Amino acid sequence: MNHILDADVVILGAGCAGLSLAGRLAEAHTHLRIILVDPRAGYHDDRSWCFWRPEKHDLSDLVSARWSGWRFSDTAGTTALHRVPGLSYQYIRSIDFYNRAVEKIAAAPTIELRLGVRAGAISVAADGVRVETDQGPLLAGQVIDTRPQHRSAILYQSFVGVELHSTEPHGFNPSEVTLMGSMAADASGLRFVYALPLDDHRLILEWTRFGAAPIPRRQLVTELDGVLAAHSLGDAVPVRTEGGVLAMGLRPDDRPPLPGVVSAGNAGGALRAASGYGFLRIQRWAEACAGRLLAGAPAIGHPSEPWSRATLDRLFLQAVRRHPERTAEYFLALAQGVPAPSLLRFLSDGAHTLDYARIIGSLPKRPFIAEMTRRATYSPTPPAMVVPAPAQADTAQSIMVQANTEQADTDQADTEQSTTAALPLVGLR
Ligand SMILES: Cc1cc2nc3c(=O)[nH]c(=O)nc-3n(C[C@H](O)[C@H](O)[C@H](O)COP(=O)(O)OP(=O)(O)OC[C@H]3O[C@@H](n4cnc5c(N)ncnc54)[C@H](O)[C@@H]3O)c2cc1C
């Protein structure tokens, strides 16, 4: 151990990726001295992490809901219900995940979580890697940077959601998730409802848009209020809110790599370009990276995407960007034309050649063939302030603001964080 260093490893950002890694290192009783820094003051239930898994896995005790079916539909009434024996769509409340990791870290004598500390510039010094923070510099053997970055992307998925408790049954079937419901598309892009019924009276309902630019939160909130009214949920009690902007298909990072510094989490390419799912990919990275560090090896970032997956994702995002008005048609073609297990393997990074063939076979040929000859087109980098601060921007009658002002502030932070991420081929997060 080099005693000039403040820590062997400094982790910038103690969100999903930072905590996933530190939690594993704590569990393994690491001797490495680790410091995590994050400007947040504490943790809120600020996002719903969902994914497909079998019943039992290493995080199954954190799962608070499971659904055996997931539905796609459009406004014309076309629907497709998918089920895959042995797999369910599972939901972890972020607060349960955060609390678990923070507890493990608190019990680890060599790991320190410093909240209320904002990291700034990183530079390579003679003795290690230097990180400037608003509480003074830190010198580390290695730095793992999970801070959000504002990079341009092919498409943006903008969304707001609310968890509601209603006196009357909310009307959504509690055994299935509305993955992409009431899809509709026009020149501005795709819009749809994502609904997670927790029981007959509790529901998480999100309103999502895909487009070539992030959508202002004020607009999304107004539209969500309309969706709630249409489902006679205007009087339901809002318990918490969440939201963000996920960047789908990030422009490659052209900054020269710094020795001793690894990017991870959304900023390091954790999010699947065409699917926006990142949670399980972050868990896989954390497992691999913790293994390396425990073995005395340098930290690693996320693995690069295999060519076939990266190409199909890019073609899909490009076709959606070029023909926004056809997006609902593309998603329904996938939902109706690709067997559920194939689509799920594709979304879960486990597709076989036949799965790729089925996906390509189900999509309209012309727009995708046209994209094969084109280079990816990226939107300009979205300014962080593209989404107005909810507390000022949302109207008094908005259910989102009535829900919880403190939470609304958190959502704004999420939005800024999430402008660096990416979203799914079967929409949602
Ligand atoms: C609302 C929402 C719902 C989502 N749902 C799903 C889902 O259902 N399934 C799925 O697979 N994926 C989902 N995702 C995508 C992805 O899993 C999450 O975005 C995940 O949190 C990404 O982890 P991360 O560590 O990269 O970023 P974060 O969890 O956002 O962590 C980044 C951390 O960096 C900190 N930070 C910011 N600036 C600084 C600084 N200057 N110095 C130090 N730290 C800093 C932030 O405070 C934050 O804690 C969702 C994303 C959002 C926004």
The ligand as a Tripos MOL2 file, in Angstrom:
@<TRIPOS>MOLECULE
LIG
   53    58     1     0     0
SMALL
NO_CHARGES

@<TRIPOS>ATOM
      1 C1        -35.5170    6.7340  -13.7380 C.3       1 LIG1
      2 C2        -34.6690    5.6560  -14.3670 C.ar      1 LIG1
      3 C3        -35.1550    4.3570  -14.4180 C.ar      1 LIG1
      4 C4        -34.3520    3.3440  -14.9630 C.ar      1 LIG1
      5 N1        -34.8570    2.0640  -15.0100 N.ar      1 LIG1
      6 C5        -34.0980    1.0620  -15.5140 C.ar      1 LIG1
      7 C6        -34.6190   -0.2810  -15.5530 C.ar      1 LIG1
      8 O1        -35.7850   -0.5210  -15.1930 O.2       1 LIG1
      9 N2        -33.8090   -1.2600  -16.0130 N.ar      1 LIG1
     10 C7        -32.5440   -1.0190  -16.4530 C.ar      1 LIG1
     11 O2        -31.8460   -1.9620  -16.8350 O.2       1 LIG1
     12 N3        -32.0240    0.2470  -16.4600 N.ar      1 LIG1
     13 C8        -32.7770    1.2870  -16.0110 C.ar      1 LIG1
     14 N4        -32.2760    2.5860  -16.0030 N.ar      1 LIG1
     15 C9        -30.9710    2.8200  -16.6250 C.3       1 LIG1
     16 C10       -29.7760    2.5460  -15.6640 C.3       1 LIG1
     17 O3        -29.8690    1.2790  -15.0790 O.3       1 LIG1
     18 C11       -29.7140    3.5880  -14.5760 C.3       1 LIG1
     19 O4        -29.5980    4.8610  -15.1590 O.3       1 LIG1
     20 C12       -28.5270    3.3910  -13.6100 C.3       1 LIG1
     21 O5        -28.7860    4.1680  -12.4700 O.3       1 LIG1
     22 C13       -27.1810    3.7980  -14.2130 C.3       1 LIG1
     23 O6        -26.1830    3.6950  -13.2090 O.3       1 LIG1
     24 P1        -24.9430    4.7120  -13.1460 P.3       1 LIG1
     25 O7        -24.1700    4.3490  -11.9410 O.co2     1 LIG1
     26 O8        -24.2770    4.7990  -14.4570 O.co2     1 LIG1
     27 O9        -25.6140    6.1370  -12.9580 O.3       1 LIG1
     28 P2        -26.2910    6.6930  -11.6050 P.3       1 LIG1
     29 O10       -26.9960    5.5900  -10.8960 O.co2     1 LIG1
     30 O11       -27.1210    7.8510  -12.0650 O.co2     1 LIG1
     31 O12       -25.0490    7.1750  -10.7500 O.3       1 LIG1
     32 C14       -24.2050    8.2410  -11.1350 C.3       1 LIG1
     33 C15       -23.8070    8.9390   -9.8450 C.3       1 LIG1
     34 O13       -22.8520    9.9500  -10.1560 O.3       1 LIG1
     35 C16       -23.0700   10.9890   -9.2430 C.3       1 LIG1
     36 N5        -22.4140   12.2180   -9.6880 N.ar      1 LIG1
     37 C17       -22.8740   13.1670  -10.5260 C.ar      1 LIG1
     38 N6        -21.9540   14.1570  -10.6460 N.ar      1 LIG1
     39 C18       -20.9070   13.8150   -9.8720 C.ar      1 LIG1
     40 C19       -19.6600   14.4380   -9.5680 C.ar      1 LIG1
     41 N7        -19.3120   15.6040  -10.1150 N.pl3     1 LIG1
     42 N8        -18.8200   13.8080   -8.7150 N.ar      1 LIG1
     43 C20       -19.1350   12.6070   -8.1670 C.ar      1 LIG1
     44 N9        -20.3070   11.9790   -8.4260 N.ar      1 LIG1
     45 C21       -21.1810   12.5760   -9.2690 C.ar      1 LIG1
     46 C22       -24.5820   11.0940   -9.1740 C.3       1 LIG1
     47 O14       -25.0210   11.7980   -8.0150 O.3       1 LIG1
     48 C23       -24.9780    9.6340   -9.1500 C.3       1 LIG1
     49 O15       -25.1380    9.1360   -7.8350 O.3       1 LIG1
     50 C24       -33.0460    3.6350  -15.4900 C.ar      1 LIG1
     51 C25       -32.6030    4.9580  -15.4540 C.ar      1 LIG1
     52 C26       -33.3990    5.9530  -14.8970 C.ar      1 LIG1
     53 C27       -32.8750    7.3770  -14.8910 C.3       1 LIG1
@<TRIPOS>BOND
     1     1     2 1
     2     2     3 ar
     3     2    52 ar
     4     3     4 ar
     5     4     5 ar
     6     4    50 ar
     7     5     6 ar
     8     6     7 ar
     9     6    13 1
    10     7     8 2
    11     7     9 ar
    12     9    10 ar
    13    10    11 2
    14    10    12 ar
    15    12    13 ar
    16    13    14 ar
    17    14    15 1
    18    14    50 ar
    19    15    16 1
    20    16    17 1
    21    16    18 1
    22    18    19 1
    23    18    20 1
    24    20    21 1
    25    20    22 1
    26    22    23 1
    27    23    24 1
    28    24    25 2
    29    24    26 1
    30    24    27 1
    31    27    28 1
    32    28    29 2
    33    28    30 1
    34    28    31 1
    35    31    32 1
    36    32    33 1
    37    33    34 1
    38    33    48 1
    39    34    35 1
    40    35    36 1
    41    35    46 1
    42    36    37 ar
    43    36    45 ar
    44    37    38 ar
    45    38    39 ar
    46    39    40 ar
    47    39    45 ar
    48    40    41 1
    49    40    42 ar
    50    42    43 ar
    51    43    44 ar
    52    44    45 ar
    53    46    47 1
    54    46    48 1
    55    48    49 1
    56    50    51 ar
    57    51    52 ar
    58    52    53 1
@<TRIPOS>SUBSTRUCTURE
     1 LIG1         1 GROUP 0 **** ****
